[in-house]
Amino acid sequence: MHLVDVQDLIASPVPDGVRVVVRCPEGKGAPQKFGTLDFSTVFLVAENPPDEFANPDGLESRDLAWVLEKPSRKLKTVQDRWGSRANDVLNELIRSGAVMVKARVNMRDLRIKRYLQIIRTPLWSERADERRRELLGRIDPGQARTGLLDLMQGISELETERDLLLNSEPGAVPEGSATRAGHWDTYDFAVRVACRWYKHGGDRHPTRREVSSRSHAHTSGTKTRWTDARIHAVENLLRKYISELFDFPDHEIRVKGPLRWYKDDVPAVDAVTAEPWAGLPSNGVRETGTLEQVKGIRGVLVLENQDTFYRSCQIPAITEGWVCVWGAGYASDGLVGFLRMLAPLPIAVWGDLDAHGIAIIANLRDRVERDVYPVAMTAEAWLGGPHRPQPPERREQDAKKAAGLLDQAPDALRPVAALIADHPELAGLGVEQEAQHTEVLPGLADLLAGVLDSVHSPSGA
């Protein structure tokens, strides 16, 4: 989403440090109604949100923790909590960057008619769980460090990490930590998961929920959030991609294009005619039946994000010759096995222009054991933005991850990894795939034709 300022169109007075905007999907203009700008629903946001996650003026820690507990709250709950102070509290929350307020505008007199709800901002949502623990009083840093040291005791693979922690300050990520974590909360998560992963044993990898049910039984168990920052730290510490560390239950692989799946000689899934797409069981498709590559098939296009997959499936020039595939973002065993079944068709890939997106593609290439061909993932596209905002510690972590990918990423993605790692102003930031739809989708068929041209030449994989 991007924001369009409509403050000059609103007749109501607006508090200092607050601006009024409408929200629009990336790549699209402001909402229209009957050919004119529709700002009947607006959002009050911070004019200049601070970089730090500080408490808003006049708000106690337990009150801010209550605000951050849920992604959104109805206005009545805010009024019930603060009574006559509710408007002042809302203004401070907005100015701090913690929340935005959704409001309704009377289009006859152009005044804000009523507030509807408060919504956590994306930046604060990323740190909400961690910030709430800080506000409500977490375990003493010394005790937290001692607890991790006890967990790592006897795990030879974590001996070096344990020595680093033993010689670090309580509550601080050890200098030189393999996790490359930017904050103690992320570090603590990665170490606990790694300890449980090594202790799991057995012939099969655990699922993430099996691990978190034990590693975080003292907090939220299977409800523990696996954020991108935490996943990066776990991958760094265990030196493998997330899809290689954990078993993923059978999930749906979405496909659209010249492909059919037969069971007992009967078509079970026809990705040619299915609308808007067809679903294949990630493990079942490998274990039973056969795949038919329909005449005219040219290759496979793997897409990281669901919306991009949906839009690509709507372009006949693509689906007539390419099988569009969405496997829920990770190179799971099911997705890798499915792609191997389609060899030797060329595999084109398009994902987010960030460290995580590059890592997914590098992992996919390594696991399918052949070249993959990134499309629309250039240094020019990354520089052009728009860049997704990130907290400082997350930017630092992603910059470190990108630096670690310089020797691992496909050749075509190394210039992007270098920019994410070292750009003087934008290091650690990324460009979401959906933000590129307007520029890329109209010419995506031509980009895929270019992949075919390069298949027999030295690739960027």
Salt bridges, closest charged atoms under 4 A:
ASP5 OD2 - ARG19 NH1 3.63
GLU26 OE1 - HIS2 ND1 3.90
GLU60 OE1 - ARG62 NH1 2.51
ASP63 OD1 - ARG81 NH2 2.88
GLU69 OE1 - ARG73 NH2 3.14
ASP80 OD2 - LYS76 NZ 2.97
GLU92 OE2 - ARG95 NH2 3.06
GLU126 OE2 - ARG394 NH1 3.20
ASP129 OD2 - ARG225 NH1 3.40
GLU130 OE2 - ARG127 NE 2.64
GLU130 OE2 - HIS183 NE2 2.91
GLU134 OE1 - ARG131 NH1 3.34
GLU134 OE2 - HIS183 NE2 3.33
ASP185 OD1 - ARG133 NH2 2.34
ASP185 OD2 - ARG230 NH2 2.88
ASP188 OD1 - ARG192 NE 3.01
ASP228 OD2 - ARG394 NH2 3.57
GLU235 OE1 - LYS401 NZ 3.04
ASP247 OD2 - ARG204 NH2 2.72
GLU252 OE1 - ARG254 NE 3.05
ASP270 OD2 - ARG260 NE 3.10
GLU275 OE2 - LYS256 NZ 3.37
GLU292 OE1 - ARG260 NH1 3.61
ASP333 OD1 - ARG367 NH2 2.26
ASP354 OD2 - ARG388 NH2 2.95
ASP366 OD1 - ARG365 NH2 3.01
GLU393 OE2 - ARG127 NH1 2.27
GLU396 OE2 - LYS400 NZ 3.48
ASP398 OD1 - HIS232 NE2 3.61
ASP398 OD1 - ARG394 NE 3.13
ASP411 OD1 - ARG414 NE 3.60
GLU432 OE2 - ARG388 NH1 3.36
